């Protein structure tokens, strides 16, 4: 499937200009799935591209969100509060289609979605590679951010993610494991699973979860 955006728009925020790339299908959508990148990369991440390629044909518009720091060409993400300001300011643009909005992101972007979901009125949260703790420091848990989202939340986590393996998440977490995958959902060749198969597992799990909410 093509991952070429139907439309790209720039949105002014107090943190600078953000950018939204829209991926739509010809059929009416049931919801907008808005996902942002992590602190070390952009919307070219394999999981975000996979969602943009697969979800529109399944009835969901995908909005890939580039935070202001990334649009400005900076290599280091700002403080969490600044990330939240940028995300909050562009939320009206995500609501413009008049559809329920699922807030999402990978890694730091997932944290932003969790912290702001309740205040923004997000329908749900999609947390990709949620960084439950810094690598090797499970005592520094960010579990409260995840459980405090206040809306239905799905975590999609790599089986060998050093920022939190699936078994480390709080009891009751709705979680889909991508077997053998690391924090970026890369799978070693020795696992005998292709990237296409891993991304299909990821997108199918997300669609099943969305279908459970939107029918």
C-alpha positions in Angstrom: 0.0 0.0 0.0 1.1 3.6 -0.6 2.1 5.6 2.4 1.9 9.0 0.5 -0.1 11.5 2.5 -3.3 12.9 1.1 -2.6 16.2 2.7 0.0 17.9 4.9 -0.8 21.0 7.0 1.2 23.2 9.3 -0.3 24.2 12.6 1.0 27.1 14.7 1.5 26.3 18.4 3.2 28.2 21.3 6.1 25.8 20.9 6.5 26.5 17.2 5.0 25.1 14.0 3.8 21.5 14.1 2.9 19.5 11.0 0.1 17.0 10.4 0.3 14.5 7.5 -3.2 13.1 6.7 -3.8 9.6 5.4 -7.4 9.0 4.2 -9.3 6.5 2.2 -12.2 7.3 -0.2 -14.7 5.8 2.2 -16.0 7.7 5.2 -13.9 7.1 8.2 -15.0 6.1 11.7 -12.3 7.9 13.7 -9.1 9.8 13.4 -6.0 8.0 14.8 -3.5 10.7 15.6 0.0 9.5 16.3 3.2 11.3 17.1 6.8 10.2 17.0 9.3 9.7 19.8 12.2 11.8 21.2 14.8 10.3 18.9 13.1 10.1 15.5 10.3 11.3 13.3 7.2 10.0 11.5 9.3 7.8 9.3 9.3 5.2 12.1 8.3 1.7 10.8 5.3 1.4 13.1 3.9 4.8 12.2 4.3 4.1 8.5 2.7 0.7 8.8 -0.4 2.3 10.5 -0.6 5.0 7.8 -0.5 2.4 5.1 -3.0 -0.1 6.6 -5.6 1.8 8.6 -7.3 4.1 6.1 -8.6 1.1 4.1 -10.0 -0.4 7.3 -12.1 2.7 8.1 -9.7 4.9 10.1 -8.0 8.2 9.0 -4.4 8.4 10.2 -2.9 11.7 11.2 0.9 11.5 11.6 2.0 14.4 13.8 5.4 16.0 13.8 6.1 18.0 17.0 7.5 21.6 16.6 11.0 20.7 17.6 11.2 18.1 14.8 9.7 20.5 12.2 12.3 23.0 13.2 15.1 20.5 12.5 16.3 20.1 16.1 17.8 16.8 17.2 16.8 16.9 20.8 13.3 16.9 22.1 12.3 19.6 24.7 10.9 19.0 28.2 7.7 17.0 28.5 5.7 20.1 29.4 6.7 21.7 26.1 5.7 18.6 24.2 2.3 18.7 25.9 1.8 22.3 24.9 2.5 21.6 21.3 0.2 18.6 21.2 -2.6 20.4 23.0 -2.4 23.4 20.6 -2.8 21.2 17.5 -5.7 19.2 18.9 -8.4 21.4 17.3 -6.9 20.6 13.9 -7.2 16.8 14.7 -10.9 17.3 15.7 -11.7 19.3 12.5 -12.9 16.3 10.5 -15.7 15.9 13.2 -14.8 12.4 14.1 -13.7 10.8 17.4 -10.0 11.2 17.9 -7.7 8.5 19.3 -4.6 10.1 20.7 -1.5 8.1 20.1 2.3 8.1 19.7 5.4 6.0 20.0 7.7 6.3 23.0 7.8 9.9 24.2 4.8 10.5 22.0 2.9 7.9 23.8 3.6 9.6 27.1 2.3 12.9 25.7 -0.9 11.2 24.6 -1.4 9.6 28.0 -0.7 12.8 30.0 -3.1 14.9 27.9 -5.9 12.4 26.9 -8.4 13.2 29.6 -8.1 17.0 29.4 -8.4 17.0 25.6 -11.3 14.6 25.4 -9.5 11.9 23.5 -11.7 8.9 22.8 -8.8 6.5 23.6 -5.0 6.2 23.7 -2.8 4.1 21.4 0.6 3.8 23.1 3.3 2.3 20.9 6.6 1.3 22.6 5.6 3.0 25.9 8.8 3.8 27.7 7.8 2.3 31.1 11.2 3.0 32.5 14.7 4.0 31.4 16.7 0.9 30.2 18.1 -1.0 33.2 16.2 1.2 35.7 12.8 -0.5 36.4 12.6 1.4 39.7 12.0 4.6 37.8 8.6 3.5 36.5 6.3 5.8 34.5 3.4 3.4 35.0 1.3 6.2 36.6 1.3 8.1 33.4 -0.1 5.1 31.6 -2.7 4.1 34.1 -3.7 7.8 34.6 -4.7 8.3 31.0 -8.4 8.0 32.0 -9.6 6.6 28.7 -9.3 3.1 27.1 -5.6 2.5 26.3 -3.9 -0.1 24.2 -0.1 -0.6 24.6 1.7 -2.3 21.7 5.1 -3.4 23.0 8.1 -5.2 21.6 8.9 -8.5 23.3 12.5 -7.4 24.0 12.0 -3.6 24.5 14.6 -2.5 27.1 12.3 0.4 28.1 9.8 -2.1 29.4 9.1 -5.7 28.4 5.4 -6.8 28.3 5.5 -8.7 31.5 6.6 -5.6 33.4 3.5 -3.6 32.7 0.8 -3.0 35.5 -1.8 -5.7 35.9 -4.8 -5.1 33.8 -3.0 -3.2 31.0 -4.5 -3.9 27.6 -1.3 -5.0 25.8 -0.3 -6.5 22.5 3.2 -8.0 22.2 5.2 -7.8 19.0 7.3 -10.9 19.4 11.1 -10.5 19.4 10.9 -6.7 18.6 13.0 -4.0 20.3 11.9 -0.4 21.1 11.8 0.5 17.4 10.0 -2.8 16.6 13.0 -4.1 14.8 13.2 -7.9 14.8 16.5 -9.8 14.5 16.9 -12.1 11.5 17.5 -15.0 13.8 13.9 -14.7 15.0 12.7 -16.0 11.6 10.0 -13.3 11.4 10.1 -10.6 8.7 9.5 -6.9 9.3 6.3 -7.2 7.1 5.0 -10.0 9.3 5.7 -8.0 12.5 4.1 -4.9 11.2 1.0 -6.9 10.0 0.7 -8.3 13.5 0.9 -4.8 14.9 -1.6 -3.2 12.6 -4.1 -6.1 12.8 -4.0 -5.8 16.6 -4.7 -2.1 16.5 -7.5 -2.6 14.0 -9.1 -5.2 16.2 -9.0 -2.9 19.2 -10.4 0.0 17.2 -13.2 -2.1 15.7 -14.1 -3.1 19.2 -14.8 0.5 20.0 -16.1 1.8 16.8 -17.9 -1.3 15.3 
